[in-house]
Structure formats: structure tokens, C-alpha cells
Amino acid sequence: VELYKFVQPGDIILARVLGYGEAQTSYLLSIAEDQLGVIIGKGQNGQRLSSDPNDPSMMKALNSEYREMRKVAQLPDLNK
């Protein structure tokens, strides 16, 4: 798995917290489900990225056509 394709430092993610170990004192973050993943990304040049409605595996800069690959959270549309 090439982790850099899914999440980058500075990204805001929605994840499930998983406890592990005998006393459940250690934790992992999982983005394995469709509705989990990056909500707001931070591009390599520091620009803010949001989900691209045309491609669910890409995030797009707000003020340009710049795109980066991420594991984008598939959030439900609450306006329906």
C-alpha cells in the first residue's frame, strides 16, 4: 500500500478509532470504509484542497485546476 496516495500530512480526515492490545490502551485510525477518508486536504504547496465532484479519488484546489490523489471520504448529502 502506498500510503501517500491516500492521506498526506496536514489533511483533515474522518476516521474510525480502533483500540488494540490487551487493555485496549493503544489506538489505530482506520479510513477503510467508503464514508471515511480525507475531508479537507492540504496540497504540496500549502493550498487548500476539497473533493472533486467529477472524480471521487481526487481532491482539487479551490482557486485553480490543481489536483492531488487522496482517499476522499464519501459523505452523505444531507440536503436531500
PyMOL Python script that loads the backbone (N, CA, C, O; Angstrom):
from pymol import cmd

cmd.read_pdbstr("""\
ATOM      1  N   VAL A   1       0.846  -1.183   0.000  1.00  0.00           N
ATOM      2  CA  VAL A   1       0.000   0.000   0.000  1.00  0.00           C
ATOM      3  C   VAL A   1       0.885   1.238   0.000  1.00  0.00           C
ATOM      4  O   VAL A   1       1.800   1.361   0.815  1.00  0.00           O
ATOM      5  N   GLU A   2       0.610   2.134  -0.902  1.00  0.00           N
ATOM      6  CA  GLU A   2       1.358   3.381  -0.984  1.00  0.00           C
ATOM      7  C   GLU A   2       0.553   4.458  -0.256  1.00  0.00           C
ATOM      8  O   GLU A   2      -0.312   5.106  -0.845  1.00  0.00           O
ATOM      9  N   LEU A   3       0.851   4.638   1.031  1.00  0.00           N
ATOM     10  CA  LEU A   3       0.062   5.486   1.911  1.00  0.00           C
ATOM     11  C   LEU A   3      -0.051   6.922   1.412  1.00  0.00           C
ATOM     12  O   LEU A   3      -1.081   7.561   1.626  1.00  0.00           O
ATOM     13  N   TYR A   4       0.985   7.447   0.750  1.00  0.00           N
ATOM     14  CA  TYR A   4       0.952   8.834   0.287  1.00  0.00           C
ATOM     15  C   TYR A   4      -0.171   9.082  -0.714  1.00  0.00           C
ATOM     16  O   TYR A   4      -0.554  10.233  -0.922  1.00  0.00           O
ATOM     17  N   LYS A   5      -0.709   8.036  -1.340  1.00  0.00           N
ATOM     18  CA  LYS A   5      -1.820   8.207  -2.276  1.00  0.00           C
ATOM     19  C   LYS A   5      -3.158   8.386  -1.552  1.00  0.00           C
ATOM     20  O   LYS A   5      -4.142   8.795  -2.169  1.00  0.00           O
ATOM     21  N   PHE A   6      -3.204   8.089  -0.268  1.00  0.00           N
ATOM     22  CA  PHE A   6      -4.454   8.115   0.481  1.00  0.00           C
ATOM     23  C   PHE A   6      -4.577   9.312   1.410  1.00  0.00           C
ATOM     24  O   PHE A   6      -5.660   9.887   1.528  1.00  0.00           O
ATOM     25  N   VAL A   7      -3.500   9.700   2.068  1.00  0.00           N
ATOM     26  CA  VAL A   7      -3.541  10.800   3.031  1.00  0.00           C
ATOM     27  C   VAL A   7      -2.154  11.436   3.108  1.00  0.00           C
ATOM     28  O   VAL A   7      -1.140  10.757   2.945  1.00  0.00           O
ATOM     29  N   GLN A   8      -2.119  12.740   3.357  1.00  0.00           N
ATOM     30  CA  GLN A   8      -0.870  13.490   3.451  1.00  0.00           C
ATOM     31  C   GLN A   8      -0.852  14.267   4.768  1.00  0.00           C
ATOM     32  O   GLN A   8      -1.915  14.546   5.323  1.00  0.00           O
ATOM     33  N   PRO A   9       0.329  14.624   5.282  1.00  0.00           N
ATOM     34  CA  PRO A   9       0.385  15.459   6.484  1.00  0.00           C
ATOM     35  C   PRO A   9      -0.379  16.770   6.253  1.00  0.00           C
ATOM     36  O   PRO A   9      -0.260  17.391   5.197  1.00  0.00           O
ATOM     37  N   GLY A  10      -1.151  17.172   7.244  1.00  0.00           N
ATOM     38  CA  GLY A  10      -1.932  18.402   7.146  1.00  0.00           C
ATOM     39  C   GLY A  10      -3.365  18.186   6.699  1.00  0.00           C
ATOM     40  O   GLY A  10      -4.183  19.099   6.805  1.00  0.00           O
ATOM     41  N   ASP A  11      -3.695  16.985   6.194  1.00  0.00           N
ATOM     42  CA  ASP A  11      -5.067  16.681   5.787  1.00  0.00           C
ATOM     43  C   ASP A  11      -5.961  16.554   7.019  1.00  0.00           C
ATOM     44  O   ASP A  11      -5.514  16.112   8.077  1.00  0.00           O
ATOM     45  N   ILE A  12      -7.213  16.941   6.872  1.00  0.00           N
ATOM     46  CA  ILE A  12      -8.223  16.714   7.902  1.00  0.00           C
ATOM     47  C   ILE A  12      -9.005  15.488   7.468  1.00  0.00           C
ATOM     48  O   ILE A  12      -9.569  15.449   6.374  1.00  0.00           O
ATOM     49  N   ILE A  13      -9.034  14.478   8.347  1.00  0.00           N
ATOM     50  CA  ILE A  13      -9.654  13.207   7.974  1.00  0.00           C
ATOM     51  C   ILE A  13     -10.808  12.858   8.913  1.00  0.00           C
ATOM     52  O   ILE A  13     -10.883  13.329  10.047  1.00  0.00           O
ATOM     53  N   LEU A  14     -11.686  12.031   8.407  1.00  0.00           N
ATOM     54  CA  LEU A  14     -12.737  11.404   9.202  1.00  0.00           C
ATOM     55  C   LEU A  14     -12.340   9.937   9.298  1.00  0.00           C
ATOM     56  O   LEU A  14     -12.264   9.251   8.279  1.00  0.00           O
ATOM     57  N   ALA A  15     -12.084   9.443  10.522  1.00  0.00           N
ATOM     58  CA  ALA A  15     -11.568   8.087  10.701  1.00  0.00           C
ATOM     59  C   ALA A  15     -12.281   7.387  11.857  1.00  0.00           C
ATOM     60  O   ALA A  15     -12.872   8.025  12.728  1.00  0.00           O
ATOM     61  N   ARG A  16     -12.207   6.080  11.837  1.00  0.00           N
ATOM     62  CA  ARG A  16     -12.721   5.265  12.939  1.00  0.00           C
ATOM     63  C   ARG A  16     -11.535   4.950  13.847  1.00  0.00           C
ATOM     64  O   ARG A  16     -10.471   4.550  13.373  1.00  0.00           O
ATOM     65  N   VAL A  17     -11.725   5.133  15.167  1.00  0.00           N
ATOM     66  CA  VAL A  17     -10.683   4.838  16.147  1.00  0.00           C
ATOM     67  C   VAL A  17     -10.830   3.378  16.567  1.00  0.00           C
ATOM     68  O   VAL A  17     -11.894   2.952  17.016  1.00  0.00           O
ATOM     69  N   LEU A  18      -9.746   2.622  16.415  1.00  0.00           N
ATOM     70  CA  LEU A  18      -9.738   1.203  16.774  1.00  0.00           C
ATOM     71  C   LEU A  18      -8.758   0.993  17.919  1.00  0.00           C
ATOM     72  O   LEU A  18      -7.580   1.329  17.799  1.00  0.00           O
ATOM     73  N   GLY A  19      -9.238   0.437  19.031  1.00  0.00           N
ATOM     74  CA  GLY A  19      -8.361   0.105  20.143  1.00  0.00           C
ATOM     75  C   GLY A  19      -7.744  -1.262  19.909  1.00  0.00           C
ATOM     76  O   GLY A  19      -8.392  -2.145  19.348  1.00  0.00           O
ATOM     77  N   TYR A  20      -6.515  -1.446  20.327  1.00  0.00           N
ATOM     78  CA  TYR A  20      -5.896  -2.770  20.227  1.00  0.00           C
ATOM     79  C   TYR A  20      -4.964  -2.981  21.407  1.00  0.00           C
ATOM     80  O   TYR A  20      -4.664  -2.051  22.155  1.00  0.00           O
ATOM     81  N   GLY A  21      -4.522  -4.187  21.559  1.00  0.00           N
ATOM     82  CA  GLY A  21      -3.698  -4.554  22.699  1.00  0.00           C
ATOM     83  C   GLY A  21      -4.567  -5.187  23.776  1.00  0.00           C
ATOM     84  O   GLY A  21      -5.794  -5.149  23.691  1.00  0.00           O
ATOM     85  N   GLU A  22      -3.933  -5.765  24.782  1.00  0.00           N
ATOM     86  CA  GLU A  22      -4.675  -6.472  25.826  1.00  0.00           C
ATOM     87  C   GLU A  22      -5.654  -5.570  26.556  1.00  0.00           C
ATOM     88  O   GLU A  22      -6.795  -5.967  26.792  1.00  0.00           O
ATOM     89  N   ALA A  23      -5.241  -4.385  26.913  1.00  0.00           N
ATOM     90  CA  ALA A  23      -6.103  -3.485  27.687  1.00  0.00           C
ATOM     91  C   ALA A  23      -6.729  -2.400  26.811  1.00  0.00           C
ATOM     92  O   ALA A  23      -7.297  -1.436  27.324  1.00  0.00           O
ATOM     93  N   GLN A  24      -6.624  -2.558  25.493  1.00  0.00           N
ATOM     94  CA  GLN A  24      -7.160  -1.554  24.557  1.00  0.00           C
ATOM     95  C   GLN A  24      -6.593  -0.164  24.857  1.00  0.00           C
ATOM     96  O   GLN A  24      -7.316   0.830  24.796  1.00  0.00           O
ATOM     97  N   THR A  25      -5.301  -0.098  25.179  1.00  0.00           N
ATOM     98  CA  THR A  25      -4.685   1.180  25.531  1.00  0.00           C
ATOM     99  C   THR A  25      -3.931   1.805  24.370  1.00  0.00           C
ATOM    100  O   THR A  25      -3.432   2.924  24.488  1.00  0.00           O
ATOM    101  N   SER A  26      -3.842   1.111  23.269  1.00  0.00           N
ATOM    102  CA  SER A  26      -3.222   1.660  22.063  1.00  0.00           C
ATOM    103  C   SER A  26      -4.299   1.797  21.004  1.00  0.00           C
ATOM    104  O   SER A  26      -5.289   1.066  21.017  1.00  0.00           O
ATOM    105  N   TYR A  27      -4.107   2.735  20.087  1.00  0.00           N
ATOM    106  CA  TYR A  27      -5.159   3.026  19.123  1.00  0.00           C
ATOM    107  C   TYR A  27      -4.615   3.130  17.705  1.00  0.00           C
ATOM    108  O   TYR A  27      -3.470   3.527  17.489  1.00  0.00           O
ATOM    109  N   LEU A  28      -5.452   2.768  16.749  1.00  0.00           N
ATOM    110  CA  LEU A  28      -5.184   2.938  15.324  1.00  0.00           C
ATOM    111  C   LEU A  28      -6.321   3.755  14.738  1.00  0.00           C
ATOM    112  O   LEU A  28      -7.446   3.699  15.235  1.00  0.00           O
ATOM    113  N   LEU A  29      -6.038   4.514  13.687  1.00  0.00           N
ATOM    114  CA  LEU A  29      -7.081   5.208  12.942  1.00  0.00           C
ATOM    115  C   LEU A  29      -7.295   4.468  11.639  1.00  0.00           C
ATOM    116  O   LEU A  29      -6.336   4.168  10.928  1.00  0.00           O
ATOM    117  N   SER A  30      -8.552   4.168  11.316  1.00  0.00           N
ATOM    118  CA  SER A  30      -8.876   3.452  10.085  1.00  0.00           C
ATOM    119  C   SER A  30      -9.695   4.344   9.161  1.00  0.00           C
ATOM    120  O   SER A  30     -10.639   5.005   9.595  1.00  0.00           O
ATOM    121  N   ILE A  31      -9.321   4.356   7.872  1.00  0.00           N
ATOM    122  CA  ILE A  31     -10.113   5.044   6.846  1.00  0.00           C
ATOM    123  C   ILE A  31     -10.551   4.028   5.788  1.00  0.00           C
ATOM    124  O   ILE A  31     -10.725   4.369   4.618  1.00  0.00           O
ATOM    125  N   ALA A  32     -10.726   2.769   6.222  1.00  0.00           N
ATOM    126  CA  ALA A  32     -11.006   1.673   5.294  1.00  0.00           C
ATOM    127  C   ALA A  32     -12.428   1.676   4.742  1.00  0.00           C
ATOM    128  O   ALA A  32     -12.675   1.048   3.712  1.00  0.00           O
ATOM    129  N   GLU A  33     -13.369   2.356   5.388  1.00  0.00           N
ATOM    130  CA  GLU A  33     -14.749   2.370   4.915  1.00  0.00           C
ATOM    131  C   GLU A  33     -14.953   3.505   3.913  1.00  0.00           C
ATOM    132  O   GLU A  33     -14.219   4.493   3.931  1.00  0.00           O
ATOM    133  N   ASP A  34     -15.957   3.362   3.035  1.00  0.00           N
ATOM    134  CA  ASP A  34     -16.208   4.367   1.999  1.00  0.00           C
ATOM    135  C   ASP A  34     -16.450   5.758   2.565  1.00  0.00           C
ATOM    136  O   ASP A  34     -15.972   6.742   2.001  1.00  0.00           O
ATOM    137  N   GLN A  35     -17.185   5.859   3.672  1.00  0.00           N
ATOM    138  CA  GLN A  35     -17.531   7.167   4.210  1.00  0.00           C
ATOM    139  C   GLN A  35     -16.402   7.788   5.035  1.00  0.00           C
ATOM    140  O   GLN A  35     -16.548   8.901   5.541  1.00  0.00           O
ATOM    141  N   LEU A  36     -15.286   7.083   5.173  1.00  0.00           N
ATOM    142  CA  LEU A  36     -14.134   7.583   5.916  1.00  0.00           C
ATOM    143  C   LEU A  36     -13.025   7.970   4.952  1.00  0.00           C
ATOM    144  O   LEU A  36     -12.867   7.362   3.894  1.00  0.00           O
ATOM    145  N   GLY A  37     -12.255   8.992   5.328  1.00  0.00           N
ATOM    146  CA  GLY A  37     -11.143   9.438   4.496  1.00  0.00           C
ATOM    147  C   GLY A  37     -10.892  10.921   4.676  1.00  0.00           C
ATOM    148  O   GLY A  37     -11.250  11.503   5.699  1.00  0.00           O
ATOM    149  N   VAL A  38     -10.275  11.526   3.679  1.00  0.00           N
ATOM    150  CA  VAL A  38      -9.912  12.944   3.736  1.00  0.00           C
ATOM    151  C   VAL A  38     -11.144  13.804   3.482  1.00  0.00           C
ATOM    152  O   VAL A  38     -11.894  13.567   2.534  1.00  0.00           O
ATOM    153  N   ILE A  39     -11.345  14.801   4.334  1.00  0.00           N
ATOM    154  CA  ILE A  39     -12.441  15.755   4.169  1.00  0.00           C
ATOM    155  C   ILE A  39     -11.911  17.039   3.544  1.00  0.00           C
ATOM    156  O   ILE A  39     -12.491  17.561   2.591  1.00  0.00           O
ATOM    157  N   ILE A  40     -10.800  17.547   4.089  1.00  0.00           N
ATOM    158  CA  ILE A  40     -10.128  18.728   3.540  1.00  0.00           C
ATOM    159  C   ILE A  40      -8.651  18.390   3.424  1.00  0.00           C
ATOM    160  O   ILE A  40      -8.028  17.965   4.398  1.00  0.00           O
ATOM    161  N   GLY A  41      -8.097  18.574   2.250  1.00  0.00           N
ATOM    162  CA  GLY A  41      -6.696  18.251   2.023  1.00  0.00           C
ATOM    163  C   GLY A  41      -5.812  19.484   2.049  1.00  0.00           C
ATOM    164  O   GLY A  41      -6.277  20.611   1.883  1.00  0.00           O
ATOM    165  N   LYS A  42      -4.529  19.243   2.260  1.00  0.00           N
ATOM    166  CA  LYS A  42      -3.526  20.303   2.174  1.00  0.00           C
ATOM    167  C   LYS A  42      -2.570  19.903   1.064  1.00  0.00           C
ATOM    168  O   LYS A  42      -1.882  18.887   1.167  1.00  0.00           O
ATOM    169  N   GLY A  43      -2.525  20.700  -0.001  1.00  0.00           N
ATOM    170  CA  GLY A  43      -1.694  20.392  -1.152  1.00  0.00           C
ATOM    171  C   GLY A  43      -0.214  20.527  -0.860  1.00  0.00           C
ATOM    172  O   GLY A  43       0.176  21.062   0.178  1.00  0.00           O
ATOM    173  N   GLN A  44       0.609  20.043  -1.777  1.00  0.00           N
ATOM    174  CA  GLN A  44       2.058  20.092  -1.595  1.00  0.00           C
ATOM    175  C   GLN A  44       2.588  21.514  -1.486  1.00  0.00           C
ATOM    176  O   GLN A  44       3.630  21.734  -0.869  1.00  0.00           O
ATOM    177  N   ASN A  45       1.898  22.476  -2.068  1.00  0.00           N
ATOM    178  CA  ASN A  45       2.315  23.875  -1.979  1.00  0.00           C
ATOM    179  C   ASN A  45       1.546  24.631  -0.907  1.00  0.00           C
ATOM    180  O   ASN A  45       1.603  25.860  -0.861  1.00  0.00           O
ATOM    181  N   GLY A  46       0.823  23.914  -0.038  1.00  0.00           N
ATOM    182  CA  GLY A  46       0.102  24.522   1.064  1.00  0.00           C
ATOM    183  C   GLY A  46      -1.308  24.973   0.739  1.00  0.00           C
ATOM    184  O   GLY A  46      -2.008  25.486   1.612  1.00  0.00           O
ATOM    185  N   GLN A  47      -1.740  24.789  -0.511  1.00  0.00           N
ATOM    186  CA  GLN A  47      -3.093  25.217  -0.878  1.00  0.00           C
ATOM    187  C   GLN A  47      -4.135  24.267  -0.299  1.00  0.00           C
ATOM    188  O   GLN A  47      -3.862  23.090  -0.067  1.00  0.00           O
ATOM    189  N   ARG A  48      -5.336  24.801  -0.069  1.00  0.00           N
ATOM    190  CA  ARG A  48      -6.442  24.001   0.464  1.00  0.00           C
ATOM    191  C   ARG A  48      -7.087  23.214  -0.670  1.00  0.00           C
ATOM    192  O   ARG A  48      -7.334  23.748  -1.751  1.00  0.00           O
ATOM    193  N   LEU A  49      -7.356  21.930  -0.409  1.00  0.00           N
ATOM    194  CA  LEU A  49      -7.963  21.053  -1.404  1.00  0.00           C
ATOM    195  C   LEU A  49      -9.321  20.573  -0.902  1.00  0.00           C
ATOM    196  O   LEU A  49      -9.495  20.311   0.288  1.00  0.00           O
ATOM    197  N   SER A  50     -10.275  20.462  -1.812  1.00  0.00           N
ATOM    198  CA  SER A  50     -11.579  19.886  -1.479  1.00  0.00           C
ATOM    199  C   SER A  50     -11.888  18.783  -2.483  1.00  0.00           C
ATOM    200  O   SER A  50     -11.224  18.664  -3.512  1.00  0.00           O
ATOM    201  N   SER A  51     -12.899  17.981  -2.175  1.00  0.00           N
ATOM    202  CA  SER A  51     -13.216  16.850  -3.049  1.00  0.00           C
ATOM    203  C   SER A  51     -13.613  17.321  -4.438  1.00  0.00           C
ATOM    204  O   SER A  51     -14.259  18.356  -4.599  1.00  0.00           O
ATOM    205  N   ASP A  52     -13.217  16.551  -5.431  1.00  0.00           N
ATOM    206  CA  ASP A  52     -13.552  16.833  -6.826  1.00  0.00           C
ATOM    207  C   ASP A  52     -14.824  16.059  -7.159  1.00  0.00           C
ATOM    208  O   ASP A  52     -14.806  14.829  -7.145  1.00  0.00           O
ATOM    209  N   PRO A  53     -15.932  16.750  -7.459  1.00  0.00           N
ATOM    210  CA  PRO A  53     -17.192  16.037  -7.721  1.00  0.00           C
ATOM    211  C   PRO A  53     -17.135  15.123  -8.944  1.00  0.00           C
ATOM    212  O   PRO A  53     -17.958  14.216  -9.070  1.00  0.00           O
ATOM    213  N   ASN A  54     -16.175  15.348  -9.847  1.00  0.00           N
ATOM    214  CA  ASN A  54     -16.060  14.535 -11.055  1.00  0.00           C
ATOM    215  C   ASN A  54     -15.226  13.273 -10.862  1.00  0.00           C
ATOM    216  O   ASN A  54     -15.307  12.351 -11.673  1.00  0.00           O
ATOM    217  N   ASP A  55     -14.423  13.220  -9.793  1.00  0.00           N
ATOM    218  CA  ASP A  55     -13.547  12.072  -9.559  1.00  0.00           C
ATOM    219  C   ASP A  55     -13.429  11.830  -8.055  1.00  0.00           C
ATOM    220  O   ASP A  55     -12.789  12.623  -7.365  1.00  0.00           O
ATOM    221  N   PRO A  56     -14.023  10.764  -7.531  1.00  0.00           N
ATOM    222  CA  PRO A  56     -14.030  10.528  -6.089  1.00  0.00           C
ATOM    223  C   PRO A  56     -12.670  10.173  -5.485  1.00  0.00           C
ATOM    224  O   PRO A  56     -12.554  10.086  -4.262  1.00  0.00           O
ATOM    225  N   SER A  57     -11.651   9.969  -6.300  1.00  0.00           N
ATOM    226  CA  SER A  57     -10.326   9.658  -5.763  1.00  0.00           C
ATOM    227  C   SER A  57      -9.371  10.848  -5.849  1.00  0.00           C
ATOM    228  O   SER A  57      -8.178  10.706  -5.582  1.00  0.00           O
ATOM    229  N   MET A  58      -9.888  12.013  -6.220  1.00  0.00           N
ATOM    230  CA  MET A  58      -9.041  13.202  -6.370  1.00  0.00           C
ATOM    231  C   MET A  58      -9.579  14.355  -5.532  1.00  0.00           C
ATOM    232  O   MET A  58     -10.777  14.453  -5.265  1.00  0.00           O
ATOM    233  N   MET A  59      -8.652  15.229  -5.124  1.00  0.00           N
ATOM    234  CA  MET A  59      -9.026  16.472  -4.464  1.00  0.00           C
ATOM    235  C   MET A  59      -8.512  17.606  -5.334  1.00  0.00           C
ATOM    236  O   MET A  59      -7.468  17.483  -5.974  1.00  0.00           O
ATOM    237  N   LYS A  60      -9.250  18.709  -5.354  1.00  0.00           N
ATOM    238  CA  LYS A  60      -8.982  19.824  -6.261  1.00  0.00           C
ATOM    239  C   LYS A  60      -8.748  21.092  -5.454  1.00  0.00           C
ATOM    240  O   LYS A  60      -9.424  21.336  -4.455  1.00  0.00           O
ATOM    241  N   ALA A  61      -7.779  21.903  -5.897  1.00  0.00           N
ATOM    242  CA  ALA A  61      -7.538  23.198  -5.262  1.00  0.00           C
ATOM    243  C   ALA A  61      -8.742  24.102  -5.488  1.00  0.00           C
ATOM    244  O   ALA A  61      -9.385  24.041  -6.536  1.00  0.00           O
ATOM    245  N   LEU A  62      -9.041  24.934  -4.508  1.00  0.00           N
ATOM    246  CA  LEU A  62     -10.218  25.792  -4.589  1.00  0.00           C
ATOM    247  C   LEU A  62     -10.081  26.888  -5.637  1.00  0.00           C
ATOM    248  O   LEU A  62     -11.078  27.300  -6.229  1.00  0.00           O
ATOM    249  N   ASN A  63      -8.857  27.368  -5.878  1.00  0.00           N
ATOM    250  CA  ASN A  63      -8.677  28.511  -6.775  1.00  0.00           C
ATOM    251  C   ASN A  63      -7.934  28.183  -8.069  1.00  0.00           C
ATOM    252  O   ASN A  63      -7.504  29.090  -8.782  1.00  0.00           O
ATOM    253  N   SER A  64      -7.781  26.898  -8.376  1.00  0.00           N
ATOM    254  CA  SER A  64      -7.113  26.511  -9.628  1.00  0.00           C
ATOM    255  C   SER A  64      -7.577  25.112 -10.023  1.00  0.00           C
ATOM    256  O   SER A  64      -8.438  24.525  -9.367  1.00  0.00           O
ATOM    257  N   GLU A  65      -7.005  24.592 -11.086  1.00  0.00           N
ATOM    258  CA  GLU A  65      -7.335  23.238 -11.554  1.00  0.00           C
ATOM    259  C   GLU A  65      -6.375  22.186 -10.996  1.00  0.00           C
ATOM    260  O   GLU A  65      -6.432  21.025 -11.401  1.00  0.00           O
ATOM    261  N   TYR A  66      -5.496  22.578 -10.073  1.00  0.00           N
ATOM    262  CA  TYR A  66      -4.525  21.660  -9.478  1.00  0.00           C
ATOM    263  C   TYR A  66      -5.252  20.537  -8.728  1.00  0.00           C
ATOM    264  O   TYR A  66      -6.196  20.800  -7.983  1.00  0.00           O
ATOM    265  N   ARG A  67      -4.815  19.282  -8.924  1.00  0.00           N
ATOM    266  CA  ARG A  67      -5.436  18.118  -8.293  1.00  0.00           C
ATOM    267  C   ARG A  67      -4.364  17.213  -7.677  1.00  0.00           C
ATOM    268  O   ARG A  67      -3.232  17.142  -8.153  1.00  0.00           O
ATOM    269  N   GLU A  68      -4.757  16.532  -6.614  1.00  0.00           N
ATOM    270  CA  GLU A  68      -3.915  15.514  -5.984  1.00  0.00           C
ATOM    271  C   GLU A  68      -4.779  14.314  -5.627  1.00  0.00           C
ATOM    272  O   GLU A  68      -5.963  14.458  -5.323  1.00  0.00           O
ATOM    273  N   MET A  69      -4.175  13.121  -5.665  1.00  0.00           N
ATOM    274  CA  MET A  69      -4.884  11.893  -5.319  1.00  0.00           C
ATOM    275  C   MET A  69      -5.006  11.777  -3.802  1.00  0.00           C
ATOM    276  O   MET A  69      -4.054  12.058  -3.073  1.00  0.00           O
ATOM    277  N   ARG A  70      -6.180  11.362  -3.333  1.00  0.00           N
ATOM    278  CA  ARG A  70      -6.443  11.095  -1.919  1.00  0.00           C
ATOM    279  C   ARG A  70      -7.510  10.014  -1.803  1.00  0.00           C
ATOM    280  O   ARG A  70      -8.178   9.691  -2.785  1.00  0.00           O
ATOM    281  N   LYS A  71      -7.673   9.458  -0.618  1.00  0.00           N
ATOM    282  CA  LYS A  71      -8.793   8.570  -0.296  1.00  0.00           C
ATOM    283  C   LYS A  71      -9.851   9.510   0.281  1.00  0.00           C
ATOM    284  O   LYS A  71      -9.847   9.793   1.479  1.00  0.00           O
ATOM    285  N   VAL A  72     -10.747   9.987  -0.561  1.00  0.00           N
ATOM    286  CA  VAL A  72     -11.717  11.013  -0.191  1.00  0.00           C
ATOM    287  C   VAL A  72     -12.895  10.370   0.541  1.00  0.00           C
ATOM    288  O   VAL A  72     -13.424   9.350   0.100  1.00  0.00           O
ATOM    289  N   ALA A  73     -13.303  10.972   1.663  1.00  0.00           N
ATOM    290  CA  ALA A  73     -14.477  10.496   2.395  1.00  0.00           C
ATOM    291  C   ALA A  73     -15.723  10.740   1.552  1.00  0.00           C
ATOM    292  O   ALA A  73     -15.931  11.843   1.046  1.00  0.00           O
ATOM    293  N   GLN A  74     -16.543   9.717   1.404  1.00  0.00           N
ATOM    294  CA  GLN A  74     -17.794   9.827   0.649  1.00  0.00           C
ATOM    295  C   GLN A  74     -18.913  10.182   1.628  1.00  0.00           C
ATOM    296  O   GLN A  74     -19.642   9.310   2.103  1.00  0.00           O
ATOM    297  N   LEU A  75     -19.035  11.478   1.919  1.00  0.00           N
ATOM    298  CA  LEU A  75     -20.019  11.949   2.888  1.00  0.00           C
ATOM    299  C   LEU A  75     -21.410  11.958   2.273  1.00  0.00           C
ATOM    300  O   LEU A  75     -21.559  12.274   1.093  1.00  0.00           O
ATOM    301  N   PRO A  76     -22.433  11.617   3.056  1.00  0.00           N
ATOM    302  CA  PRO A  76     -23.797  11.656   2.519  1.00  0.00           C
ATOM    303  C   PRO A  76     -24.236  13.095   2.288  1.00  0.00           C
ATOM    304  O   PRO A  76     -23.808  14.001   3.003  1.00  0.00           O
ATOM    305  N   ASP A  77     -25.091  13.305   1.291  1.00  0.00           N
ATOM    306  CA  ASP A  77     -25.642  14.631   1.011  1.00  0.00           C
ATOM    307  C   ASP A  77     -26.825  14.853   1.941  1.00  0.00           C
ATOM    308  O   ASP A  77     -27.884  14.252   1.754  1.00  0.00           O
ATOM    309  N   LEU A  78     -26.656  15.705   2.935  1.00  0.00           N
ATOM    310  CA  LEU A  78     -27.693  15.927   3.937  1.00  0.00           C
ATOM    311  C   LEU A  78     -28.780  16.875   3.453  1.00  0.00           C
ATOM    312  O   LEU A  78     -29.772  17.085   4.151  1.00  0.00           O
ATOM    313  N   ASN A  79     -28.607  17.450   2.268  1.00  0.00           N
ATOM    314  CA  ASN A  79     -29.596  18.377   1.723  1.00  0.00           C
ATOM    315  C   ASN A  79     -30.694  17.669   0.948  1.00  0.00           C
ATOM    316  O   ASN A  79     -31.604  18.324   0.441  1.00  0.00           O
ATOM    317  N   LYS A  80     -30.634  16.366   0.845  1.00  0.00           N
ATOM    318  CA  LYS A  80     -31.649  15.622   0.090  1.00  0.00           C
ATOM    319  C   LYS A  80     -32.817  15.274   0.974  1.00  0.00           C
ATOM    320  O   LYS A  80     -33.773  14.647   0.516  1.00  0.00           O
TER     321      LYS A  80
END
""", "prot")
cmd.dss("prot")
cmd.show_as("cartoon", "prot")
cmd.util.cbc("prot")
cmd.orient("prot")
